[in-house]
Amino acid sequence: MVAGFLEKAVAGERLTRDEALELISSHDLPALGSAADRVARRLHPEPYRTYNIDRNINYTNVCTAVCDFCAFYRKPRSGEGYVLSREVLFEKIAETETLGGNQILLQGGLHPEFKLDWYEEMLSGIKERFPHFNVHGFSPPEVYHFSKINKLPVRVILERLKAAGLGSIPGGGAEILADRVRKEITRGKVLTEGWLDVMRVWHELGGRSTATMMFGHIETLAERIEHLDRLRQLQDETGGFTAFIGWTFQPDNTGMSHVAKAGAFDYLRTQAVARLYLDNFANIQASCVTQGLKIGQLGMLFGANDMGSLMLEENVVAEAGTVHYLTLDEIRNAIAELGFQPRQRNVHYELVDESRELRAVEANRRHKPGNTSRSVA
């Protein structure tokens, strides 16, 4: 039965939810990986595989939501809360640009005090100083929070953020798009329909975004497939997602530290099924940040066509005790070992000019991390 479903997906036929559930329940990892790899090679016959250079800048860790899975957030009035000053923010972007980056991933907690003009000023300040830099920022929970605190429709919020310089939206805060799970592991945060609606409106405005899934906690396998199905339905409707990125929950230092950490088997199996099920997604990204270099590299044979980002800075996963920082040479060599040419891309999966790419390689080899620590505005 499983073999038939795999051949169906490889041939380009759409899987049903029941068929996908059979696949994700399977323990035949080599068969799943082989099928996902065949699909990836059919969709991407080009001789290269891609990566990006960016930086995950968390402008604040102050958050009104309570998420049991998050080790990063701090409650309002916590002595450990911070807000980055504009000076430090611009310094971080400048360093990223020097190292060949073309975007920042800009996200933060749900701060209770800042109104929309604070975020607009931040975006316009970035665009004034770095006009060619993409701001991949403000996940759906943040946008939904902005809508509530400013008493404005999501569409108005997104129109104003786009006008101020927002380039694309990350898929953060999706966790599992099933309300049973969301209600159990988080309070004060957008539910499934709200997350999807933010993405839908952004796509209607001509914007592009990524989609994510954090799995390996309290969700069932059926709820993982429900998550993938909701993404596939929205992609059928709008076509606005550029890529899917899945990663395993990191329980250390969280309110769910009792949950057993999902391993490489579960990660690779789930990514393979995502590639087979998300037939309308052009790109699947491996998660080296949580899985490390070797499993991330293996993920390139389990349906992924992108190694993810060099990620010059990462704070959220790091607070949970597991983060793998890689060098640019390590990422490029991992791709080359698989027989592909490593190529740098932008958020739209367009290739960066090769001369610029080579300058970035040299800059990263010379780089010694500077002092871009947090500071309070």
VMD Tcl script that draws the C-alpha trace (Angstrom):
set ca {
  {0.00 0.00 0.00}
  {2.73 2.48 0.97}
  {4.70 1.68 -2.18}
  {1.68 2.54 -4.30}
  {1.23 5.88 -2.58}
  {4.90 6.69 -3.09}
  {4.74 5.93 -6.79}
  {1.61 8.05 -7.07}
  {3.40 11.05 -5.55}
  {6.53 10.51 -7.66}
  {4.34 10.52 -10.77}
  {2.99 13.93 -9.78}
  {-0.45 12.81 -8.63}
  {-1.91 14.48 -5.56}
  {-1.97 12.49 -2.32}
  {-5.02 12.47 -0.08}
  {-4.80 13.16 3.66}
  {-5.43 9.48 4.43}
  {-2.63 8.44 2.08}
  {-0.25 10.96 3.63}
  {-1.13 9.66 7.10}
  {-0.22 6.14 5.98}
  {3.13 7.45 4.73}
  {4.01 9.42 7.86}
  {3.09 6.37 9.95}
  {5.51 4.22 7.94}
  {8.91 3.17 9.25}
  {10.34 2.53 5.79}
  {12.57 5.58 5.90}
  {14.71 4.68 2.85}
  {11.60 4.32 0.68}
  {10.18 7.63 1.86}
  {13.50 9.38 1.30}
  {13.97 7.90 -2.16}
  {10.50 9.00 -3.28}
  {10.92 12.50 -1.86}
  {14.29 12.81 -3.56}
  {12.79 11.78 -6.88}
  {10.09 14.42 -6.53}
  {12.67 17.07 -5.62}
  {14.79 16.17 -8.65}
  {11.73 16.28 -10.91}
  {10.84 19.75 -9.64}
  {14.47 20.90 -9.58}
  {16.45 19.29 -12.40}
  {18.99 22.13 -12.24}
  {22.58 21.18 -11.27}
  {22.66 23.41 -8.17}
  {21.17 23.55 -4.71}
  {20.70 26.79 -2.81}
  {21.32 28.55 0.49}
  {20.84 32.03 1.86}
  {22.79 34.44 4.05}
  {20.70 36.35 6.57}
  {20.41 37.17 10.23}
  {17.57 36.47 12.66}
  {17.17 39.77 14.52}
  {14.74 39.61 17.43}
  {13.94 43.24 18.20}
  {12.35 42.34 21.56}
  {11.74 39.31 23.76}
  {8.88 40.96 25.67}
  {5.68 39.06 24.93}
  {2.12 39.04 26.21}
  {1.50 35.50 24.94}
  {2.40 32.51 27.09}
  {3.83 29.68 25.01}
  {4.87 26.55 26.90}
  {7.30 25.62 24.12}
  {9.20 28.92 24.12}
  {12.35 29.55 26.14}
  {12.93 32.95 24.54}
  {10.06 35.16 25.66}
  {9.91 37.27 28.82}
  {6.75 38.63 30.39}
  {6.12 42.38 30.40}
  {7.95 44.08 33.28}
  {10.42 41.21 33.50}
  {13.91 42.31 34.41}
  {15.21 40.13 31.57}
  {13.14 41.81 28.89}
  {14.88 43.88 26.21}
  {14.18 46.06 23.18}
  {16.93 46.61 20.64}
  {17.94 50.18 20.05}
  {17.87 51.40 16.46}
  {21.64 51.85 16.64}
  {22.22 48.17 17.44}
  {19.63 47.08 14.87}
  {21.35 49.05 12.10}
  {24.75 47.79 13.22}
  {23.55 44.19 12.90}
  {22.17 44.82 9.41}
  {25.35 46.55 8.28}
  {27.45 43.58 9.40}
  {25.07 41.21 7.58}
  {25.39 43.24 4.40}
  {29.19 43.23 4.67}
  {29.11 39.43 4.82}
  {27.05 39.13 1.65}
  {23.59 38.90 3.19}
  {20.62 40.26 1.31}
  {17.94 40.15 3.99}
  {17.18 40.04 7.70}
  {14.62 37.90 9.46}
  {12.98 40.45 11.78}
  {10.74 39.05 14.52}
  {9.91 39.75 18.13}
  {7.56 39.05 20.97}
  {4.04 40.49 21.20}
  {4.98 43.72 22.94}
  {2.01 45.31 24.77}
  {3.02 48.97 24.36}
  {4.25 49.64 20.82}
  {1.71 50.96 18.32}
  {1.92 50.55 14.56}
  {3.87 53.76 13.98}
  {6.76 52.33 16.04}
  {7.09 49.44 13.60}
  {6.60 51.69 10.58}
  {9.43 53.93 11.77}
  {11.67 50.89 12.27}
  {10.98 49.67 8.73}
  {11.40 53.08 7.11}
  {14.66 53.59 9.01}
  {15.98 50.28 7.66}
  {14.91 51.10 4.10}
  {16.48 54.55 4.26}
  {19.86 53.13 5.27}
  {19.71 49.78 3.41}
  {17.45 50.37 0.38}
  {18.27 47.08 -1.36}
  {17.94 44.90 1.74}
  {14.87 42.68 2.12}
  {13.06 42.74 5.45}
  {11.57 39.27 5.95}
  {9.63 40.21 9.01}
  {6.67 40.05 11.38}
  {5.18 36.57 11.56}
  {1.36 36.15 11.51}
  {1.03 36.20 15.33}
  {2.79 39.58 15.37}
  {0.61 40.98 12.59}
  {-2.53 39.68 14.30}
  {-1.32 41.30 17.55}
  {-0.74 44.61 15.75}
  {-4.29 44.41 14.45}
  {-5.76 43.93 17.92}
  {-3.65 46.51 19.76}
  {-4.23 49.17 17.08}
  {-7.90 48.23 16.48}
  {-7.30 48.07 12.73}
  {-8.09 45.34 10.18}
  {-5.28 42.96 9.24}
  {-5.39 44.28 5.66}
  {-4.76 47.85 6.80}
  {-1.91 46.72 9.03}
  {-0.26 44.85 6.17}
  {-0.81 47.67 3.68}
  {0.91 50.12 6.02}
  {3.79 47.76 6.84}
  {4.34 47.07 3.15}
  {4.37 50.80 2.37}
  {6.93 51.32 5.15}
  {9.30 48.71 3.70}
  {8.20 45.19 4.68}
  {9.35 42.86 1.90}
  {8.11 39.39 2.86}
  {6.61 37.53 5.82}
  {8.15 34.53 7.61}
  {6.05 31.54 8.56}
  {6.87 31.75 12.26}
  {4.24 31.08 14.90}
  {2.58 28.31 12.91}
  {3.71 25.55 15.26}
  {0.91 23.10 14.37}
  {-2.10 24.51 12.52}
  {-4.64 22.57 14.54}
  {-6.53 24.42 17.27}
  {-6.49 21.51 19.74}
  {-2.71 21.73 19.82}
  {-2.54 25.53 19.79}
  {-4.96 25.91 22.69}
  {-3.03 23.41 24.78}
  {0.48 24.81 24.34}
  {-0.12 28.55 24.08}
  {-2.33 31.29 25.51}
  {-2.94 34.74 24.07}
  {-1.79 33.85 20.55}
  {-3.54 33.65 17.21}
  {-5.34 30.41 16.35}
  {-5.25 28.55 13.05}
  {-7.73 30.58 11.00}
  {-6.14 33.84 12.11}
  {-2.65 32.66 11.10}
  {-3.91 31.56 7.70}
  {-5.88 34.78 7.20}
  {-2.79 36.95 7.73}
  {-1.01 34.95 5.05}
  {-4.03 35.04 2.74}
  {-4.34 38.82 2.95}
  {-0.59 39.31 2.47}
  {-0.69 37.16 -0.65}
  {-3.70 39.09 -1.94}
  {-1.62 42.26 -1.59}
  {1.01 40.70 -3.83}
  {3.34 39.66 -1.00}
  {5.26 36.42 -0.68}
  {5.91 34.40 2.47}
  {7.32 31.17 3.80}
  {5.47 28.42 5.65}
  {6.78 26.51 8.65}
  {5.93 23.68 11.01}
  {7.36 22.96 14.46}
  {6.64 19.34 15.26}
  {7.57 16.62 17.72}
  {5.69 17.73 20.86}
  {2.03 16.99 21.70}
  {0.61 16.77 18.17}
  {-0.53 13.53 16.59}
  {0.69 12.37 13.20}
  {-2.79 13.12 11.86}
  {-2.45 16.71 13.08}
  {0.86 17.05 11.24}
  {-0.98 16.08 8.06}
  {-3.80 18.48 8.93}
  {-1.17 21.23 9.15}
  {0.28 20.34 5.74}
  {-3.21 20.17 4.28}
  {-4.15 23.66 5.49}
  {-0.96 24.99 3.88}
  {-1.63 23.16 0.63}
  {-5.20 24.49 0.50}
  {-4.05 28.09 0.97}
  {-1.31 27.64 -1.61}
  {-3.92 26.38 -4.08}
  {-5.88 29.55 -3.38}
  {-3.10 32.17 -3.47}
  {0.19 30.68 -4.68}
  {1.99 33.04 -2.31}
  {4.25 30.65 -0.39}
  {7.84 30.40 -1.60}
  {8.96 27.50 0.59}
  {8.16 25.14 3.44}
  {10.50 24.72 6.42}
  {9.91 22.15 9.14}
  {11.89 21.62 12.33}
  {11.65 19.58 15.50}
  {10.63 21.07 18.83}
  {13.57 21.77 21.17}
  {12.26 21.20 24.72}
  {15.20 22.25 26.92}
  {14.58 25.28 29.17}
  {10.90 25.42 28.21}
  {7.67 24.65 30.03}
  {7.58 21.41 28.04}
  {11.02 20.13 29.00}
  {9.46 16.78 29.89}
  {8.69 16.08 26.23}
  {11.13 13.66 24.61}
  {13.11 15.35 21.85}
  {12.26 14.10 18.37}
  {15.20 12.53 16.59}
  {16.64 12.46 13.10}
  {14.34 9.61 12.01}
  {11.20 11.59 12.77}
  {12.64 14.73 11.23}
  {13.61 13.06 7.95}
  {10.36 11.10 7.73}
  {8.26 14.22 8.22}
  {10.26 16.29 5.76}
  {9.98 13.55 3.13}
  {6.21 13.38 3.54}
  {6.00 17.19 3.34}
  {7.78 17.08 -0.01}
  {5.42 14.37 -1.25}
  {2.25 16.08 0.00}
  {2.99 19.74 -0.76}
  {2.87 19.29 -4.50}
  {2.20 23.01 -5.04}
  {5.24 24.19 -3.07}
  {8.30 24.81 -5.23}
  {10.85 24.65 -2.43}
  {11.54 22.64 0.72}
  {14.23 23.88 3.09}
  {16.36 21.69 5.35}
  {16.74 22.70 9.00}
  {20.43 22.67 9.84}
  {19.80 25.02 12.79}
  {18.04 22.31 14.81}
  {19.41 19.16 13.14}
  {23.05 20.01 12.59}
  {25.15 19.83 9.46}
  {25.05 16.10 8.71}
  {21.31 15.57 9.19}
  {20.66 18.83 7.37}
  {22.80 17.54 4.52}
  {20.95 14.22 4.56}
  {17.73 16.21 4.37}
  {18.86 17.26 0.90}
  {18.29 13.63 -0.10}
  {14.90 13.56 1.64}
  {13.11 16.14 -0.48}
  {14.85 19.43 0.32}
  {16.39 21.54 -2.41}
  {17.68 24.29 -0.12}
  {20.13 24.16 2.81}
  {18.52 27.10 4.56}
  {20.42 30.08 5.82}
  {23.90 30.72 7.12}
  {21.96 32.62 9.83}
  {24.60 34.90 11.32}
  {22.52 35.18 14.49}
  {19.79 33.03 16.04}
  {18.24 33.59 19.48}
  {14.96 31.69 19.85}
  {16.17 28.13 19.28}
  {19.41 28.96 21.08}
  {17.47 29.76 24.27}
  {16.14 26.19 24.17}
  {19.70 24.91 24.30}
  {20.04 23.46 20.80}
  {21.35 25.50 17.92}
  {23.92 24.58 15.28}
  {25.93 27.47 13.88}
  {27.56 26.60 10.59}
  {30.15 28.40 8.51}
  {29.45 29.33 4.92}
  {32.15 26.92 3.77}
  {30.48 24.08 5.69}
  {27.14 24.77 3.98}
  {28.70 25.04 0.53}
  {30.84 21.94 1.01}
  {27.84 19.93 2.20}
  {26.00 20.79 -1.02}
  {29.06 20.06 -3.16}
  {29.55 16.64 -1.51}
  {26.12 15.67 -2.82}
  {27.20 16.43 -6.37}
  {25.46 19.81 -6.69}
  {26.81 23.29 -7.27}
  {26.21 25.49 -4.19}
  {24.47 28.75 -5.10}
  {23.38 31.69 -2.98}
  {19.78 32.87 -3.42}
  {17.46 35.60 -2.22}
  {14.05 35.25 -0.54}
  {12.37 34.67 -3.91}
  {14.80 31.82 -4.69}
  {16.45 33.89 -7.39}
  {20.19 33.26 -7.69}
  {22.60 35.94 -6.52}
  {25.16 37.15 -9.05}
  {28.14 34.76 -8.93}
  {30.72 37.52 -8.46}
  {28.80 38.82 -5.46}
  {28.47 35.28 -4.17}
  {32.22 34.73 -4.32}
  {32.85 38.03 -2.52}
  {30.53 36.81 0.24}
  {32.51 33.58 0.54}
  {35.76 35.50 0.99}
  {34.20 37.97 3.42}
  {32.89 35.17 5.61}
  {36.28 33.46 5.67}
  {37.86 36.67 6.99}
  {35.05 37.51 9.39}
  {35.47 37.66 13.14}
  {32.17 38.28 14.96}
  {31.89 41.83 16.23}
  {30.13 43.28 19.24}
  {26.49 43.48 18.20}
  {25.00 42.68 21.58}
  {21.52 43.56 22.78}
  {20.80 46.98 24.16}
  {17.66 48.57 25.52}
  {16.00 51.42 23.62}
}
mol new
graphics top color blue
foreach p $ca { graphics top sphere $p radius 0.5 }
foreach p [lrange $ca 0 end-1] q [lrange $ca 1 end] { graphics top cylinder $p $q radius 0.2 }
display resetview
